[in-house]
Amino acid sequence: MDFREHPNAKPVELWEPEGATYYNGELIVQPQQRWTQQQKQELLDWHPMFTGRCPQCNAEFDRDWSARVHWDCQNPECGWMDDTV
């Protein structure tokens, strides 16, 4: 209340419905996400893009991820692959 430009001005509504965001004063509904919040968290917990290790054999991935397109384990005994991300 102390930071209003005019003491009698009504406060601006800052609430946003889930799945929508205000851009330049216009409410934009975000497109339906492919994964749920729980699926996103699980991906962060096991995928080598985030962990740096193969989820199957725990082999370490090369740290130069800037040009990586495919996430295939380099361990010839493992063979784990994930081309979906």
CNS distance restraints for C-alpha pairs under 8 A (distance, minus, plus):
assign (resid   1 and name CA) (resid   7 and name CA) 7.85 0.50 0.50
assign (resid   2 and name CA) (resid   7 and name CA) 7.98 0.50 0.50
assign (resid   4 and name CA) (resid   9 and name CA) 7.08 0.50 0.50
assign (resid   4 and name CA) (resid  11 and name CA) 7.69 0.50 0.50
assign (resid   5 and name CA) (resid   9 and name CA) 7.49 0.50 0.50
assign (resid  16 and name CA) (resid  20 and name CA) 6.29 0.50 0.50
assign (resid  16 and name CA) (resid  21 and name CA) 6.09 0.50 0.50
assign (resid  16 and name CA) (resid  22 and name CA) 7.31 0.50 0.50
assign (resid  17 and name CA) (resid  21 and name CA) 7.60 0.50 0.50
assign (resid  19 and name CA) (resid  29 and name CA) 6.03 0.50 0.50
assign (resid  19 and name CA) (resid  30 and name CA) 5.41 0.50 0.50
assign (resid  19 and name CA) (resid  31 and name CA) 7.80 0.50 0.50
assign (resid  19 and name CA) (resid  32 and name CA) 7.91 0.50 0.50
assign (resid  20 and name CA) (resid  27 and name CA) 6.59 0.50 0.50
assign (resid  20 and name CA) (resid  28 and name CA) 5.47 0.50 0.50
assign (resid  20 and name CA) (resid  29 and name CA) 4.16 0.50 0.50
assign (resid  20 and name CA) (resid  30 and name CA) 5.26 0.50 0.50
assign (resid  21 and name CA) (resid  27 and name CA) 5.65 0.50 0.50
assign (resid  21 and name CA) (resid  28 and name CA) 5.35 0.50 0.50
assign (resid  21 and name CA) (resid  29 and name CA) 6.51 0.50 0.50
assign (resid  21 and name CA) (resid  30 and name CA) 7.25 0.50 0.50
assign (resid  22 and name CA) (resid  26 and name CA) 5.24 0.50 0.50
assign (resid  22 and name CA) (resid  27 and name CA) 4.40 0.50 0.50
assign (resid  22 and name CA) (resid  28 and name CA) 5.93 0.50 0.50
assign (resid  23 and name CA) (resid  27 and name CA) 6.46 0.50 0.50
assign (resid  23 and name CA) (resid  28 and name CA) 6.85 0.50 0.50
assign (resid  35 and name CA) (resid  39 and name CA) 5.80 0.50 0.50
assign (resid  35 and name CA) (resid  40 and name CA) 6.32 0.50 0.50
assign (resid  36 and name CA) (resid  40 and name CA) 6.30 0.50 0.50
assign (resid  37 and name CA) (resid  41 and name CA) 6.31 0.50 0.50
assign (resid  38 and name CA) (resid  42 and name CA) 6.25 0.50 0.50
assign (resid  39 and name CA) (resid  43 and name CA) 6.21 0.50 0.50
assign (resid  40 and name CA) (resid  44 and name CA) 6.39 0.50 0.50
assign (resid  41 and name CA) (resid  45 and name CA) 6.36 0.50 0.50
assign (resid  42 and name CA) (resid  46 and name CA) 6.46 0.50 0.50
assign (resid  43 and name CA) (resid  47 and name CA) 5.47 0.50 0.50
assign (resid  44 and name CA) (resid  50 and name CA) 5.76 0.50 0.50
assign (resid  44 and name CA) (resid  51 and name CA) 7.43 0.50 0.50
assign (resid  45 and name CA) (resid  50 and name CA) 7.37 0.50 0.50
assign (resid  45 and name CA) (resid  51 and name CA) 6.98 0.50 0.50
assign (resid  46 and name CA) (resid  50 and name CA) 7.46 0.50 0.50
assign (resid  46 and name CA) (resid  51 and name CA) 6.47 0.50 0.50
assign (resid  46 and name CA) (resid  55 and name CA) 5.90 0.50 0.50
assign (resid  47 and name CA) (resid  51 and name CA) 6.11 0.50 0.50
assign (resid  47 and name CA) (resid  52 and name CA) 7.81 0.50 0.50
assign (resid  47 and name CA) (resid  53 and name CA) 7.68 0.50 0.50
assign (resid  47 and name CA) (resid  54 and name CA) 7.45 0.50 0.50
assign (resid  47 and name CA) (resid  55 and name CA) 6.64 0.50 0.50
assign (resid  48 and name CA) (resid  52 and name CA) 4.47 0.50 0.50
assign (resid  48 and name CA) (resid  53 and name CA) 4.89 0.50 0.50
assign (resid  48 and name CA) (resid  54 and name CA) 5.65 0.50 0.50
assign (resid  48 and name CA) (resid  55 and name CA) 6.93 0.50 0.50
assign (resid  48 and name CA) (resid  61 and name CA) 7.16 0.50 0.50
assign (resid  48 and name CA) (resid  71 and name CA) 7.39 0.50 0.50
assign (resid  49 and name CA) (resid  65 and name CA) 7.85 0.50 0.50
assign (resid  49 and name CA) (resid  71 and name CA) 7.68 0.50 0.50
assign (resid  52 and name CA) (resid  60 and name CA) 5.92 0.50 0.50
assign (resid  52 and name CA) (resid  61 and name CA) 5.35 0.50 0.50
assign (resid  52 and name CA) (resid  62 and name CA) 7.69 0.50 0.50
assign (resid  52 and name CA) (resid  63 and name CA) 7.26 0.50 0.50
assign (resid  53 and name CA) (resid  58 and name CA) 5.18 0.50 0.50
assign (resid  53 and name CA) (resid  59 and name CA) 5.42 0.50 0.50
assign (resid  53 and name CA) (resid  60 and name CA) 4.48 0.50 0.50
assign (resid  53 and name CA) (resid  61 and name CA) 5.59 0.50 0.50
assign (resid  54 and name CA) (resid  58 and name CA) 4.55 0.50 0.50
assign (resid  54 and name CA) (resid  59 and name CA) 5.20 0.50 0.50
assign (resid  54 and name CA) (resid  60 and name CA) 6.46 0.50 0.50
assign (resid  54 and name CA) (resid  61 and name CA) 7.06 0.50 0.50
assign (resid  54 and name CA) (resid  73 and name CA) 6.25 0.50 0.50
assign (resid  54 and name CA) (resid  80 and name CA) 7.48 0.50 0.50
assign (resid  56 and name CA) (resid  78 and name CA) 7.23 0.50 0.50
assign (resid  56 and name CA) (resid  80 and name CA) 6.64 0.50 0.50
assign (resid  57 and name CA) (resid  78 and name CA) 6.34 0.50 0.50
assign (resid  59 and name CA) (resid  73 and name CA) 7.45 0.50 0.50
assign (resid  59 and name CA) (resid  75 and name CA) 6.96 0.50 0.50
assign (resid  61 and name CA) (resid  73 and name CA) 7.41 0.50 0.50
assign (resid  61 and name CA) (resid  74 and name CA) 7.82 0.50 0.50
assign (resid  64 and name CA) (resid  68 and name CA) 7.65 0.50 0.50
assign (resid  69 and name CA) (resid  83 and name CA) 7.85 0.50 0.50
assign (resid  70 and name CA) (resid  81 and name CA) 7.85 0.50 0.50
assign (resid  70 and name CA) (resid  82 and name CA) 6.85 0.50 0.50
assign (resid  70 and name CA) (resid  83 and name CA) 5.33 0.50 0.50
assign (resid  70 and name CA) (resid  85 and name CA) 7.99 0.50 0.50
assign (resid  71 and name CA) (resid  81 and name CA) 5.92 0.50 0.50
assign (resid  71 and name CA) (resid  82 and name CA) 5.34 0.50 0.50
assign (resid  71 and name CA) (resid  83 and name CA) 6.16 0.50 0.50
assign (resid  72 and name CA) (resid  79 and name CA) 7.23 0.50 0.50
assign (resid  72 and name CA) (resid  80 and name CA) 5.92 0.50 0.50
assign (resid  72 and name CA) (resid  81 and name CA) 4.25 0.50 0.50
assign (resid  72 and name CA) (resid  82 and name CA) 6.23 0.50 0.50
assign (resid  72 and name CA) (resid  83 and name CA) 7.81 0.50 0.50
assign (resid  73 and name CA) (resid  78 and name CA) 6.84 0.50 0.50
assign (resid  73 and name CA) (resid  79 and name CA) 5.91 0.50 0.50
assign (resid  73 and name CA) (resid  80 and name CA) 5.30 0.50 0.50
assign (resid  73 and name CA) (resid  81 and name CA) 6.23 0.50 0.50
assign (resid  74 and name CA) (resid  78 and name CA) 7.86 0.50 0.50
assign (resid  74 and name CA) (resid  79 and name CA) 7.38 0.50 0.50
assign (resid  75 and name CA) (resid  79 and name CA) 6.69 0.50 0.50
